[in-house]
């Protein structure tokens, strides 16, 4: 009996030792360590760090070695998949911090939960700043005879909230997107894409977002495309209108893996239904469209008249093949939090239309980095007589523009709808006024920020005194602006 117990104990120890050693053995032989995540895996750290003059021990070696092992241990995909299956099956939750498990096989990007729950809501001033920023982009485009279009691609849980987990409650207050849409009501360049897609989502026989992905599917992209075409047709006389009637398409189904389930189940190919629209490819591109996330994609299509420049994110991946048939020239530029909308490129003379798209979860990016464009020159604002304390800001001269970025002091008595103007006053007391973006570069939630690129093209050579004016129709204050 004692011998049997000893054998059981030895077997148990060997089993546990083998299970614990399995990832290390797998890593040694390169088994199952490859990840499907959209990032670069950690490489083997160096024992020493070398410069031209010295060779020093890597003091972070053990930490980096732990990160390397975490990314590259053997059977990683299989173990991650098993952990995800157990968490979802037994507890109805996700084992990953980037994915949220919903109902009926639906998955959501965890990053969108703040919008859903009403966390990180903008102040009323923040929504006003966002609208003002977009208004200034539209004005800049209009001054160059470019038709401007702006829309927000809704988060999946904004269109299909019914499949969200029961324990995550939707905020009873309007979301940032809903508040922005209300503020933009009446702006002809703005497309309320959430309303467009919510109406389409009433058809439960065909979903317009992928269950296992964070993006819309081809049907959702088609709805967005038609909304853009309708907007342009209503604003441009004799527009080269090209809507696509879904009922006249031969739509087939295929299987596609999603970005959300790929993170949870890397060793299992969990697929969802994708709809192939059967639209003929009439356009050509400068290089094969193998990676829709390229920083820039250019297409041409014979027989079309208008040229469009699109500033976009990953939601445009499914939009590009549909949209490119409709324009003689289409340029798609991918933007990010730190690389904002370079509208000066759209003003090159090659484009008739400028379109800006951003996903709902990244709305704050609009106020993180000011668009690259000249500040519009304006007539004299309602100039106050009383001057206040000195106001400082960062200042640069790139040879073509004066670049300002700063944070207003308490002297301004900032209101929700306060606008910001920069005055350049020459030695003859002639003043030039420009409207600034209400943005402090690097901080989306700084309601007292300002930023401006003022072109030197129409300015005389010489020194200028700088002033800043802040206010609305009821109250305006000004003071000297001092570069730091």
Residue pairs with C-beta under 8 A, 6 or more apart in sequence:
22 74
22 75
23 73
23 74
23 75
23 76
23 79
24 73
24 74
25 74
26 32
26 33
26 73
26 74
26 75
26 76
27 33
27 69
27 72
27 73
27 74
28 74
29 74
30 74
31 74
31 75
32 74
32 75
32 76
32 77
32 78
32 267
33 71
33 72
33 73
33 74
33 75
33 76
33 77
34 76
34 77
35 41
35 71
35 76
35 77
35 266
36 77
36 262
36 263
36 266
37 262
37 263
37 266
38 259
41 71
41 72
42 64
42 67
42 68
42 70
42 71
42 72
43 68
44 68
45 58
45 60
45 61
45 64
45 65
45 68
46 58
46 61
47 57
47 58
47 61
48 55
48 56
48 57
48 58
49 55
49 56
49 57
49 58
50 56
58 64
76 266
77 266
77 267
78 267
80 95
80 264
80 265
80 266
80 267
81 264
81 265
81 266
81 267
81 268
83 95
84 94
84 95
84 96
84 264
84 265
85 265
86 95
87 93
87 94
87 95
87 101
88 94
88 95
88 101
88 264
92 101
92 165
93 101
93 165
94 100
94 101
94 107
94 110
94 264
95 264
96 263
96 264
97 110
98 109
98 110
98 111
98 260
98 263
99 107
99 108
99 109
99 110
99 260
99 261
99 263
99 264
100 107
100 108
100 109
100 110
100 113
100 164
100 165
100 168
101 107
101 165
102 108
102 163
102 164
102 165
103 162
103 163
103 164
103 165
103 166
104 163
105 211
105 212
106 160
106 163
106 164
106 211
107 211
107 212
107 213
107 258
107 260
107 261
107 264
108 156
108 157
108 164
108 214
108 260
109 155
109 156
109 214
109 260
109 361
111 361
112 155
112 156
112 157
112 214
112 360
112 361
113 119
113 157
113 168
114 120
114 361
115 155
115 157
115 158
115 175
115 176
115 177
115 360
115 361
116 155
116 157
116 158
116 161
116 164
116 168
116 170
116 171
116 175
117 168
117 169
117 170
117 171
118 171
118 172
118 173
118 175
120 364
121 173
121 175
121 176
122 130
122 176
122 179
122 364
122 445
123 445
123 447
124 416
125 414
125 415
125 416
125 418
125 447
126 367
126 444
126 445
126 447
127 176
127 179
127 180
127 183
128 183
128 416
128 417
128 438
129 367
129 438
129 439
129 447
130 180
130 183
130 363
130 366
130 367
131 180
131 183
131 184
132 419
132 437
132 438
133 366
133 367
133 370
133 371
133 437
133 438
133 439
134 150
134 184
134 187
134 190
134 356
134 366
135 187
136 371
136 373
136 376
136 435
136 437
137 148
137 150
137 341
137 343
137 354
137 356
137 371
137 373
138 148
138 150
138 187
138 189
139 376
140 343
140 347
140 373
140 374
140 376
141 147
141 148
141 343
141 346
141 347
141 354
142 148
143 376
144 346
144 347
145 352
146 346
146 347
146 351
146 352
146 353
146 354
147 189
147 232
147 235
147 236
147 352
147 353
147 354
148 189
148 353
148 354
148 355
148 356
149 189
149 191
149 228
149 231
149 232
149 353
149 354
149 355
149 356
150 189
150 190
150 191
150 355
150 356
150 357
151 190
151 191
151 192
151 193
151 224
151 227
151 228
151 356
151 357
152 177
152 180
152 193
152 194
152 357
152 358
152 359
152 360
152 363
153 193
153 216
153 224
153 313
153 315
153 357
153 358
153 359
153 360
154 177
154 193
154 194
154 197
154 360
155 359
155 360
155 361
156 209
156 214
156 215
156 216
157 164
157 170
158 175
158 177
158 194
158 360
159 194
159 197
159 198
159 201
159 208
159 209
160 201
160 207
160 209
161 170
164 170
174 182
175 360
176 360
176 363
177 194
177 360
177 363
178 194
180 363
181 190
181 192
181 194
181 195
184 190
184 192
188 231
188 234
188 235
189 231
189 235
191 227
191 228
191 231
193 224
193 227
194 360
196 223
196 224
196 227
197 208
197 216
197 220
197 223
197 224
200 208
200 219
200 220
200 223
201 207
201 208
206 219
206 275
207 217
207 219
207 273
208 216
208 217
208 219
208 220
208 223
209 215
209 216
209 217
209 220
210 216
210 217
210 256
210 258
210 272
210 274
211 258
211 272
212 257
212 258
212 260
212 261
212 270
212 271
212 272
213 256
213 258
213 259
213 260
213 261
213 272
214 258
214 259
214 260
215 259
215 314
215 315
215 317
215 318
216 224
216 315
216 318
217 273
217 274
217 275
217 318
218 274
218 275
218 276
218 277
218 318
218 322
219 246
219 251
219 275
219 277
220 318
221 318
221 319
221 322
222 244
222 246
222 277
222 322
224 319
225 244
225 319
225 322
225 323
225 326
226 243
226 244
228 323
228 355
229 241
229 242
229 243
229 326
230 243
232 239
232 241
232 353
233 239
233 241
233 243
236 306
239 306
240 304
240 305
240 306
240 326
242 304
242 325
242 326
244 277
244 279
244 322
249 277
249 278
249 279
250 278
251 275
251 276
251 277
251 278
252 275
252 276
252 278
253 273
253 274
253 275
253 276
254 273
254 274
254 275
254 276
255 271
255 272
255 273
255 274
256 271
256 272
256 273
256 274
257 269
257 270
257 271
257 272
258 270
258 271
258 272
261 270
277 322
279 321
279 322
279 325
280 325
281 321
281 325
282 301
282 302
282 303
282 325
283 299
283 300
283 301
283 324
283 325
283 330
284 299
284 300
284 301
285 297
285 298
285 299
285 300
285 324
286 298
286 299
289 297
289 320
289 321
292 314
292 316
292 317
292 320
293 314
293 317
293 334
294 334
295 333
295 334
296 331
296 332
296 333
296 334
297 320
297 331
297 332
298 329
298 330
298 331
298 332
299 320
299 324
299 327
299 329
299 330
299 332
300 328
300 329
300 330
301 324
301 325
301 326
301 327
301 328
301 330
302 328
304 325
304 326
304 327
304 328
305 328
306 327
306 328
306 352
306 353
307 327
307 328
307 329
307 330
307 350
307 351
307 352
307 353
308 323
308 327
308 329
308 330
308 331
308 351
308 352
308 353
308 354
308 355
309 330
309 331
309 333
309 345
309 346
309 350
309 351
309 353
309 354
309 355
310 316
310 323
310 330
310 331
310 332
310 333
310 354
310 355
310 356
310 357
311 333
311 335
311 341
311 342
311 354
311 355
311 356
311 357
312 319
312 332
312 333
312 334
312 335
312 355
312 357
313 334
313 335
313 336
313 357
313 358
313 359
313 362
314 359
315 357
315 359
316 332
316 357
319 357
320 330
320 332
323 330
324 330
327 353
329 350
329 351
331 351
333 342
333 345
335 341
335 358
335 365
336 365
337 362
337 365
337 368
337 369
338 368
338 369
339 369
340 365
340 368
340 369
340 370
340 371
340 372
341 356
341 371
341 372
341 373
342 371
342 372
342 373
343 354
343 371
343 372
343 373
344 372
344 373
344 374
346 354
347 373
358 365
358 366
364 444
364 445
365 444
366 444
367 439
367 444
367 445
368 439
368 441
368 442
368 443
368 444
369 439
369 441
369 442
370 405
370 437
370 439
370 441
370 451
370 452
370 453
371 437
372 453
373 453
374 401
374 453
374 454
374 455
375 422
375 434
375 435
375 436
375 437
375 452
375 453
375 454
375 455
376 434
376 435
377 432
377 433
377 434
377 458
378 421
378 433
378 434
378 435
379 433
380 431
380 433
381 419
381 421
381 433
381 469
381 471
381 476
382 471
382 473
382 476
383 469
383 476
383 478
384 469
384 471
384 476
384 477
384 478
386 477
387 478
387 479
387 480
388 411
388 412
388 477
388 478
388 479
389 409
389 411
389 479
390 479
390 480
390 482
391 406
391 408
391 409
391 411
391 468
391 479
391 480
391 481
391 482
392 406
392 481
392 482
392 483
392 484
393 404
393 405
393 406
393 407
393 450
393 468
393 481
393 482
393 483
393 484
394 404
394 405
394 406
394 483
394 484
395 402
395 403
395 404
395 483
395 484
396 402
396 403
397 403
399 456
400 455
400 456
400 457
401 453
401 454
401 455
401 456
402 424
402 452
402 453
402 454
402 456
403 452
403 453
403 454
404 422
404 436
404 450
404 451
404 452
404 454
404 481
405 440
405 441
405 449
405 450
405 451
406 440
406 449
406 450
406 451
407 440
407 446
407 448
407 449
407 450
408 414
408 420
408 448
408 449
408 450
408 468
408 470
409 448
411 477
411 479
412 418
412 448
412 470
412 471
412 477
413 475
413 477
414 447
414 448
414 470
415 471
415 472
415 474
415 475
417 472
418 438
418 470
418 471
418 472
419 435
419 438
419 470
419 471
419 472
420 435
420 436
420 438
420 450
420 468
420 469
420 470
421 433
421 434
421 435
421 436
421 468
421 469
421 470
422 433
422 434
422 436
422 450
422 452
422 454
422 466
422 467
422 468
422 469
422 481
423 431
423 432
423 433
423 434
423 466
423 467
423 468
423 469
423 478
424 431
424 432
424 434
424 454
424 459
424 464
424 465
424 466
425 431
425 432
425 464
425 465
425 466
425 467
426 432
426 460
426 462
426 463
426 464
427 462
427 463
432 458
432 459
433 469
434 452
434 454
435 452
436 450
436 451
436 452
437 450
437 451
437 452
438 447
438 449
438 450
439 446
439 449
439 450
439 451
440 446
440 448
440 449
440 450
440 451
441 449
441 451
443 449
450 468
465 480
466 480
466 481
466 482
466 483
467 478
467 479
467 480
467 481
468 478
468 479
468 481
469 476
469 477
469 478
470 476
470 477
470 478
471 477
